[in-house]
Amino acid sequence: MIVSSEPLAQLSHLPNADGSASFSFCGYAVTATANGPIEAPRRDENPFEALVDVTVRPAAGVGGTAERQLESILQAALRQLIPVRDFPRCMIQVTLQVTETPVNAYQGTKLVQAQVVRLLLAAIGNVVGVEENLIALVWQNLPLIPALLHAAILGLLAASVPLKKVVVATTLAIPATSDDFIVEPDAEQVGKAKSLHTLSFTSDDELLLAESSGLFSVEEWNKILEAGKRVCCQDEGSGFDTAMGGIDHESTDMKAFIRTVLKTKAAADLHWK
């Protein structure tokens, strides 16, 4: 599989959803659908605010613990972005289908749910083994969060769901043999990293989401936080160079990419006028 070094997105390509989007970057591809605001089920409705329902479907097999964890992370993040109090007794549904995951050429395997299930089954009866494999499950989930979040944001915008802010997410890795940070590590670099960090910042440069796994010091975390903010909050034409400050990989200006995608979609929608 050829992994694109540039993000790709397509909006409103599914006819049976209020909004839809496909997003792919660094070997991960996610298709998102968004519906709402719609009437919430009677037993779940909240008289003061809307419910945000997030469903994550894996690239292979059925959803399990990993997907439930991702859903809780994304639901908490999206609730901070959607003005839920403007839609009482309503529900906003977001469905995220993972369609592609990167191949780890070092191990010759894909990072899919079935692999994690086999690891867990092999560790039945061994508490230490179960804990280690649960850590491996979290480890494989972190690089997927940015693709899921970007696809969800694009899907919500395509569905004309108002958002308080737009967010940008990135994954950084600290290699076991170096102090430099790797922005958007590939599958092989993820396998060799001593710690992984997924950070998300809003368009106001505020931290929205922070998930980490592995061994790292407080000093390393502070550097990761600063590096993540520089990657996510870079402005178009600012001349920001991610090769500085211990980052050994040039990053993509995802904020400018999302802006360009939405401008293109708006221009196409208004072309008939």
N, C-alpha and C positions, 0 to 999 in steps of 0.2 A: 504494500500500500504506500502511495506517495503522500507524505504528510505536508500539507500546505503551510508555508511559513507566514502567510497572511490570512486574516480572518475572512470568512465568507458568510453571507447572510441572504436569506430570501424571505419576504414578507407576504402574508395573505395569499398563500398558495393552496390552502385547504378550504374548500367551499362550505363545509358543514360546521364551521366554527366562527364565532364572532371575530376572532383574530388568530393568526397562526404565524409561526416563524421557524425557520431552520437556521441553525448557527453551527459553524464548524471552525475549529482552530486547534492546532497542535495535535492532530490525530483524533480529537473528540468531536463527534457530531451529535447534535441534539435537535429534535423537532418538538416545538412547543405549540400547544393550543390554549386559548384563553376564552372563557365565556363569562359574561356577566356585565353588570350586576343582574342576577336572576333571583327568583324567589327561593329563599332557603327552606329546607324541610322544617315542618312545624316543630319537631322535637329539638332541632338544633339552632333555630333562629335566635338571634339576639336583638332585643327591642331597641338597642342603642347603637349598634354598629354592625357592619357586614362581617361575614365569615370569609376567611381565605382558605380554600381547600387546594392543597398541592398533592399531586400524585406523580411519583417517579417510577418509570418502568425501565428495567435493565435491558441491555443489549441482547442478552441471552437468558433464557429461563424465566422464572417468575420472580416477582419482588419478594424480598425478605427483610432481614434486620437492617442490612445496609441501606436499602431504599427508604425504610421507615426513618432511619437516622437523617438521611438527606432531606426527606420531606419536612421533618421538624426544624432543621436548620433553615431551609428556604422559606418555610411558612413564617417563621419569626422575622426573617429579613424583609419579606414582602409586606408584612403587616406594618412595618415602619415606613414603607414607601407609598402604600395605597391609603387615601383618606377614608378609612373604613367608617368613620362616624358620619360621613355624608350619605351612606347607604344602609340605614337601619333595616333589619329583617331581611337582608339580602345576602347573597353568597357570590363570591367570585372564584371560579374554578380555573385552575392551571394544571394542565397535564403535560408532563415532560417525558418524551420517549428517547432514550439513548439509542442511537442508530449505529454508532461506530466508536470503537475504543482503540487506542494505539497498540501496536505490536511491539513487544519487548524483544528486539533482535538479540539481546544478550542471552535471554532465556528461551526464545523461540515460542513464546506463549502470548495470549491476549489477556488483558486485565478484564475478566468478565466474572459475573456472579457465580457461574458454575465452578470456576476454579476455587473460589472461596468456600463454596459448599463442600467440595471434596476435602479441603484442608480441615474444615470443622468436623466432618464425619471421621476423618482419620484420627482426630484428637479426642474422640469420645472416651470418657473414662480417665482422661489425663487433664487435670485442672490447669496445670501449667501450660500444656499444649493448647487448650482452649483459649486461655488468656493471650498467648502469643498469636494465635490465628485471628482473634478478634482485633488485636492491634494491627495485623496485616490487612484486615478488612477496612479499618479506618484509614490506613496508609493508602490504600488504593482509591478510596473515595475522595480524598482531598483534592487531587488534580482535576477531578470532574466537576467540582462545585462552580468554578468560574463559567464553564460552558453552560451548565444548567441555569445559572443566574442570568447570564447574558441572553439566553434563549427566552427565559421567562419574561424579562424586561421587554424584549422586542415583541413577544407575543401579546403582552398587555397593551403596549402602545399601538399595535396593529388593531387590537380590539377596541381602541378608543377609551380604555380605562385610564382615568386620570392618575397621575403619579406626582407625589410631592417633589421627588428628585429622581435623577437617573444615577445608577451606580455602575462602577467598574470594579472588576475583581481580577486578581492575579494569584498565581502560585509561585512561591519561591522555595528553593531547596538549598540546604547547606551540605556540600559534599563531605564525606568522611575524611578526605585527604587534602582539603583546602578550606581556607576561610572565606573564599569568595562566594557570593550568592549567585545562584542560577535562576534566571527568570523563565517561567514556563518550561520546566524541565521535561525532557522526553521520558519514555518508559524506562530506558536503561539508566538514566540519571536518577530517576525516582528510586529504582532498586538499589542504587549505590549510595544514596543520601543518608546522612545520619539524622536529619530532621526535615520535615516538610511543613510549610506554612501557607495557608490560604487567607488572603486579606481582601476586604472590599471597602471601598470608599465612595461616598456620595459625590455629587457634582459640587457640593459645598466643601469638599475636602474633609468630611467628617467620617470617622471610622464606623462602619456599619456591621461588619462581620469579621471575626478572627478565629480561625481554627488551626490548631497545630498538633503535630504528632512527632514523636522521636525525642532525642536527648539534645538539650540546648541550655545555655546559661542565660541569666537575666541580661547580661551585656549583649549576647547574640540576639536575644529577642528584641531589645531596643533598636539594634541595627536593622533587624528584619522589618520592624514597624516603620522605621524611617525610609528604608528602601522601598517597601510596599507603597507607602504614600507617594514617593517620588514617581514610581511607575504608574500608579493609578491616577494621580492628579496632575500629570504633565499636561501643559497647555499647548495647543497647536501653535507652532512657530516660536516656542520658547527656547529652542535650541538645547533641550535637555538630552544628555548623553548618559545612558545607563551603564556605559563602560566605566564611568567614574563611581567612586564611592563603594568599591568592592563588588560591583555587579559586572559579571563577565559576559553578559548577553544583552544585545540590543532589544529593547521591548517595543511592542506595538502600541501606538496611541489609540487605545480602545475607545476612549471618549470621543475622539474625532471620527473614528469609524462608525460608531452608533449615530452620531450626528449626520454623517454623510448618507447612511442608509435611510434615515428618516427623511432627509431632504429629497433624496431620489424618489422615495415612495410618495411624498406629498406632491412633487412635481408631476409624477405620472398620474396621480388621481385628479389633478387640476388641469391636465393637458387639454381636456375637451372644452374648457372655457376659453 
